[in-house]
């Protein structure tokens, strides 16, 4: 089944940890520092405080010694020391007075050194995913700091007051910090903040002072404990993005209509049973996610939201297609999974901009022919319906790249699929639907195919034509009845993943080892003998190594055989004489020689 783009979008909504180019790794840092030092420092000139510096280096933690050269330059603007198991920030960092961006996330740091105030030019500071409890007062002296991330730290509430001194801040991220309330001081003094990240906390309400953040454009409040849409944010006229997913919200106030600059509103996984008509005044709204609520319909007045691009209503009991969509001519992505739909209105199919349509888990017993006229469609998902056949009109979808029809009721393989020459991804797994017993050789017609998913069927073999799908990267045939793979699979030079778990395979083609792009082979649940199970259990590398060695041995045996035959030919014995026949000839000759021995000599031998 095709992965829903909804979950992908949600996971990347706020790009939490952007790292602007040029990125300087620890190796780059050491190399750059050494090069500049060699060019600038006189050969015999020692640092002014050499004794002090040598003493500091001797006492330095081993991991920090590895990160920094003996002489370090201040001409470094960016350092990435993330995920290095550091327990503290090295003192050498604080000598880099021109440093503007520092990444020390994903370490074991428990406190911020007071020397942080020496980095006067610091603009971007990532301290997320450490063990910091208290924020030192000196952090508040970084007056040029624009972006601060303290997410995933067990911060004490009192230490958060230091942040209110950072009055130049544009972005503040405090995800997953056990916040129960936001310090009022942050709202009173951080007048330039444009992004505020507070997801994964225990917030139930926002202070009224949050309205002082007049430049705020993005606020992320996902996974908190709000029961009512916080009316306080409705006073922030510049807001463009509000994320309140996975709360307990059952009511949106009419004041939401004041957010006239709102572009994206995320309210999935709440308890909303209605949407206020006042939302119609948010006429810049382009992305609306109301998935998995208790909605049965949308207000008709929302037809005025003519800038709508993404609509997500999955998991609501709508029963009928949203009437308002016919007026949203810019609509590009529509997610209506599990909404009780059984037909698509003609007015919707006339929309020319729709590229993604997800109608998974509904009540369709056929593919509506109107959908076949939506020539901009690139992704069509109709998994888990009751579809029995595909109309020939589907060939009109000349831009379709992804077709997902898993869990349906096809009695035979729908050959109409092969009319879609633009297809790149095809999903036909049948965990619950009627299972396919074969894959037609006409699969060769899908020359643009990159991913083929045929899991949970009754396939006993794959057609040799599969090997002609030159762009194929993923072949998923797990949980079928395959007894062998066609040798042609070894022609798939772009193949990256081969998923064959739970079949009846006993061996793999040895030429699989020649597939340079192959990263994953899964054969669990097969009665494997070649490679043996103990090799298969060691993973892809072991499997490929085994096949490569087997191929090498076979090639060597053939080479020896050819050399031997060549030698026999030269001796006039014959080019086709084998070792076995030669051995038989020698045995016969030996027997004849024994028969010519004298009787007396034979008698003596017996004695």
N, C-alpha and C positions, 0 to 999 in steps of 0.2 A: 504494500500500500504506500502511495506517495506520501512523503513527509509534508505535513501542513506548513505552508509558509508562515502561518500565523505564529507558531511557536518560534520560528527562526527570527521573525521580525521582533518579537517581544524580547528575545535574548540580546539583541543588538540595538535596542532602542536608544539607550544612552551609551555612547561609546566611552566607557568608563576610563580607559587608560590609554588615550592617544599619545603616541610618541612621535613628535615632529622630527622630520629629517633635518640635518643628517644625524643618524643614530650612531652613537659612539659606544661600542662594547668595551669590556674591560681590556681585551687585547689591543683594541684600537687606542684606548686611553694610554696604555703603557707605551705602545709604539710611538704615538704622537708626542708624548711627553719626552721620551728619550731623544727623538729626532730634534725637537726644538732645543732641548738642553744641550745636545752636542753642538748645535749651530751657534748658540748664544753664550754658553759658559766658557770662559778661558780654560785652557787645558789644565793649568796648575792652580787655578783659583778655587779655594774651598769656600763653602757657604759661611756666612758671617757667624752663625751660631752652630757651627758644625758639631761641637760636643753635645749640645742640647739635642740636636736633631738625631745624632747617632744613638743617644740614650733613648730617645722616644721610639726609634725604630726597633731597638733591641727589646723594648717592653711591649711592642705592638703585638697584637694577636696574630698568629700565623696566617690566618685567612686574609687579613688586611695587608700583610707583607707581600703576599702574592698579587695583590691588586694594584699596588702602586710602586713606581720606580724610586730609587734613592733620591733623585732630584725631580721635583715636579713643577711644572710651569703653571702660571696663573692664566694662560691663554686657552683655557678650556671652558666651553660654555654649556656643555651637555655631558652628563655622566649617567650611565645605566648600570646600576649595581643590584638590580632586582634578582630575587631567587638565588642568592649566594650563601644562604645559611648564616648571614651576618648577625651578630648579637649586639653590635653597636655600629655607629657611623664612624669611620676612620677619621682621626684628627687631620690627616692630609687634605681631606675634602674641604675643610673649613679655611684652608689657605688659598683656595681658588676664588679669589674675590670677584672675579668676573663671571663666575658660574651663574647661569640663568635657569637651568633645568636639571633637576636631580630626581632619579628614580631609585628608590630603595625599598620598593614594595616586595611582598612575598619573602620576608626574612624573619629573623627571630628577635628583632629589636624591641627592647622593653621600655626605653626612654629616649627622648630627644635631647642630645647634648646641648648645654647652654651656649656653646660656641656657635650654634646655628645662627646667632645674630650677626656673625661676621660676614655672612653671605648676603650683603646688602643689595646685590643685583638680582637675587633670586626671584624668578617669575612663576615657575612651575615646580611644585613639590609633591611627589607621590610617596606617601608613607603607609599606604593601605596594606592590609594583610600582614600585620606584625602583632606584637603583644603589648602595645603602648596603652598605659592606663592614664598617666598624667601628662599634660602638655605644659612644657616649661614656659615661663613668662617671656623668655627671650624670643620665642617664636613670634610673638606679637610685634617684634621690632622690624620684621621684614616688610617694610612699607611698600615695596614694589611687587609683592606677591600677587599674582593674578589667578592662579589655580592651585587649590589645595585638596588633596584626597587623603582622608584619615579613615576610610572605610575598613570594616572588618578588624577593628581594634576594640578592646574592652575599656573604652574611655570613661573616665569619671565625669559626672555632670558638671561639677564645679570647674574642672579644667577647661571646659568648652568656652568659658568666658574670655579666655585669651584670644580666641578667634575674632572677637568683636573689635580687636585693635587692628585687624588687617583690613583697613578700610578701602584698599584698592582691589580687593578680591572681585573676580568676575565669576569664578566657578568654585563651589564648595560641595564636596561629596562626603557624606557621613552615612553611607550605607552600612547596615548591620553593625550598629554601635550600641545597641540596647537602649536607644533613646526612648524616653517616655514623654518628654516634652522638649520643645525648642526654647533655649534661653532667649528671653525677650531682648537682651542686649544685642544678640546677633541681628535681630530684626530692626533694631533702632539705629545701628551704626554701619551696617554693610549695605550702603545705598547703591552700590554699583554692581551687586551680584546679579548675574543673568541666568545662571544655572544653579539650582539647589537640589541635591540628591539626598533623599531621606528614606529610601526604600528599605525594606527588611528591618523595621524597627517595631516599637510598641506604641506608636502614636495613636491617640484617640481623637485629638483635636489640635487645632493650630491656634497660636495666640493672635489676637486681633491686630497686634502690632506688625504682623507679617505684611499687612497692606502698605507698610513703609518701604517695602522692597519694590519700588515703583519701576525699576528697570528689569525686573525678573521676567525672563522669557520661557524658561523651562523649569518645571517642578516635578520631581519623581517621588511618589508616595506609595508605590506598590508594596504589597505585603505588610500592611499596618493593621490597625483595628478601628478604622473609621466606620461608623454606622450611618452617617449622613455625609453627603458631599460637603466638604468644608466651605461654608459660605464666604469665609474670609478671603479665599483666593479669588472670588468673583470681583473683588475690589481692585485687583491688579490688572489694569487695562492692557498692559503690554504682553500678557501671557500668550504664548503660542503653542506650548505643549504641556498637557496635564496627564500624568500617569497615575491612576488610582486603581489599578488592577489588583485583584486578590485581596479585597477588603470585605467588609460586611455591609456595604452601602445599600440601603433600600429606598433612598429618596434623593432626588436632585432638586435643589431649590430653583425657583423661577429666576433668581438673580444670575443664573448661568448665562442668560441672554446678554449680560453686560460685557461678556468676554468677546468683544467684536474682532479681536485679532487672533482668536484661537484657530489654530491650524490642525492640531492633532489632539484627539481626546480618547484616552484608553480607560475603559471601565469594565473590562472582561472579568468574569468570575466574581460577581457580586450578587446582590439579591434584589435587583431592580425589576419591578413589575410594570413600570411605566416611565416614559421620557417626557419631560415638560415641553409644551409647544414653544416655550421661549427659546429653545435651542435654535430655532429658525433664524434668530438674529445673529448667530455666529456664522456669518455668511462667507467667511474665509475658510471654514472647516473643510478639510480635504481628506482627513483620515478619522473614521469613527469606528471604534471597536467596542461592541456591546455583547460580545460572545459570552455564552454560558451565564445568562441571567434568567429571569422569569417572564420575559416579554412575550406578548402575543401579537403585538402590532406596534407600528411607529405612528406618531402624530402625522396627519396629512400635511400639516404646515411645513414639515421638513423638506417638502419638495423645493423649497426656496434655497436649499443648500446646493446650489448649482456648481460649486467648485469641488464637489465630492469626487475623490479618486479611489480611495480604499474603503470598502464597507465590509464589516465583519459582524455577522449575526449568528454564527454557529451556536448550536446548543440551546436555542430558544424555540418554544413551541409555536411557531408562526402559522403553520398550516397553509398559508397563502404567501405568494411571492410579494415582497414589499412594493406597494403601489408607487412609492416615491421614486423608485429607480428610473422610471421612464423619463424623468425630468433631469436626471443627472448625466448629461451628455459627455462629461469628462471621466466617467467611471471606468476604471482600469482593472481593479482586482475586487472580486466579489466572493466572499466566503459564507456559504449557507449550509454548512454541514449539520446534519441531524436537526432539521427544522420542520420535519413533517411534510415536506413539499412533494407533490406528485405531478405538477405540470409547471411549465414556464410560459408566461404570457408573451404574445407576439411583440408587444410594445417593448419588452426588454431585449428581445433578440435583434431589434433594430438599432440598438446602441452599437456604434462603430469603434469604440475605444476599448472595449473589454478585452483584456489579454489573459486574465486568470479567472476561471470559474470553478468553484468547488461546491459540488452538490452531493458529496459523500453522505452515506447513511440516511437516505431519504426513501421515498416510496415510488420511484420511477420503475415502470415495467418495460420502458423503451426509451431510447434516446430521442428527446423531442427534436423533430426535424428542423424546427426554427433555429435551434442552436447551430445547425450545420450551415446557416447563412452568416454566422458571426465570424467573418473572415480574418479578424484581427486576433482571434483566440490562439494562444500559445500553449496554455495549460488547461486541460479539461479533466476533472476528477469526478468520477461517478461510481466510486467504490461502494460496495455494500448496499446495492439496490436489488431490484428483481429483474434486471434487464436480460432478455433472452436472445436478442439479435441486434445488429447494427445496421442502420439504413445506409444504402449505397451513397446517399447524399453527403455522407461524412467526408467524401473525397474533396468537397468544396473547402474544407478547412486546410488550406494550402500552407498556412503558417504554424500549424499545430506541431509543437515540439515534444509535449508530454501528454500522454494519454494513460489514465489510470482507471482500470475496469475490474479490479480485484473484487472477490466475493460477490459475484453475480450468478445468473442461472443459464449460462450458455450451454445448450445441449451438444453443440459441435463448435469447433474453433471458428470464430467469426473472421472469415476470409477478407471481409471489407477493410479490416485493419491495414492490409497490405496496399491499399490505395493511398495511404498517408505517407508519401515518400519523404516528407520533411521530419518525420518522427525521430527524436533523439532518445526519449525515455518511454518505455512501455512496461506497464505493471499489469500482470495477469495472474497474480497469486490467488489461490482459491481455498483459503482455509475453511470457509463456510459454504461457498457456492458449489455448483456442479464442477467436478474436476476434469481437466483436459487430459486425454490419454496420449496425445501426440502434438508435436509442434511441426506444422507444415514446412516443407522446403521452400515455400514462397517467402519465407522470412528473409530470403536473399534480396528481396525487393526493397527492404528498408535499409538502404546503404548508408544512411546518416545516423543509424542507431548507435547510441553510446552506452545505454544501460538497458538490460533486459531482465525482468523479474518474473520468473515462472515457478516460484516456490509453492509448496503445498498442492501439488497436482499428482497425476498418476503417469507421468512420463516415463517410458521404459527406455527411450533412446532420444538422442538429439540428432537432427538431420545434418549430414555433412555440410550443407549449405551455410551452417552457422559460421564456419571458418572463413566465409567470404565477407563477413561483416567487419570490414577493416577498421572502423572507428570504435568498435566495441571496447569499453573499459570495464564494465561490470556485468558479470553473468551470474545470476542467482537462480539456482535450481535445487535448493535444499528441500528436503522432505518430499522426494519423488520416489520412483522405482527404477532409477537408472542403474544398469548393470555394467555399462562401459561408456567411455567418452569417444567420440569420433576423433581420429587422428588430426582432422582438419582444425580442431580447436587450437592446435599448436601453431596455426598460421595467424592467430590473433595477436599481432605484435604490440598492439596498444593495450592489451588486457592488463588490468590492475588488480581486480578482485575476482576470484573464482570460488563461489560458495556452493558446496556440494554435500553438506551435512545430511545425515539420515537418508541415504540411498542404499543401493545394493552393490556398490562398487567394490571390486577387489584389487584393481590396479589402476594406475594412472599412466598416460602416454609419457614415455621418457623425454620426448621433445618439448614437454612443458618447460623444462629447464632452460630452453633457448629464448623464452619470453622475457626480455630484459625489463619490461615495465611491471611485471607481476609482483605484487606486494603481499597479497593475502591468498592462501589456499586453505579452505576449511573442509575437512573430510570426516569430521567426528560422526560417529554413528554408522559407519560403513564397515563391512567385514574385510578390511584391507589386509592384503598379503604382500603387495608390491607397489609402494613401499610398505613394509610391515607396520603394524599398529604402533609399536614402540617408537618408530621414527616419526610417524604422523603426529603422535602426541607431543613431539618436541616443537611443532610449529612449521611455518612456511619455509624458513631458512633450511631446516633439516630435510624437509621434503625435497626441495630443489637441489640441495647438495647430493642427496641420495640418487636422484634421477640423473644428475650430471655425471656422477661417478659411474653409474650403470651404463650410461651412454658412452663414456670414455672407455670402459672395459670392453664393451661390445665393439667399439671402433678398433681397439688394439687387437682383439681377437681376429677381426676381419683382415686387418693389416698383415698379421702373422700368416693367416691362411693364404692370402694373395701372394706373399713372399714365397711361401712353401710351394705353391702351385707353379710359380715362376721358375723356381729352382728345379722342380721335377720336369718341367717342359724342356729346360736346357739340357737335362740328362737324357731326354728322349723317352721318358717314361710315360708322358702324356699329361696334358694340361688339366685334366679333370680328375687325376688320381688324388684321392684323399688320404689323410693320415691313417684312417681306419683300414682302407683297402691295402695300403702299403704294409701295415702291420700284419694283415692277413697273409699277404704274399710272402713275407719273411718267415712267418710261422710254417707255411706250407713247404718252403724251401728247406727249412731246418729239419722238418720231418723226413724229407726225402734223403737228406744227408745221413740221418740216423739209420735209415733202411739199408744203406750201402755198406755199413760197417761189417767186418769179418766176424764169423761165428765164434772163433776162438777168443778173439778180443772181447766179444760180448760176454762170453762165459767167464773170462777173467774178471770182468767188471762186476759180475754177480758175486763172485767170491769176495 
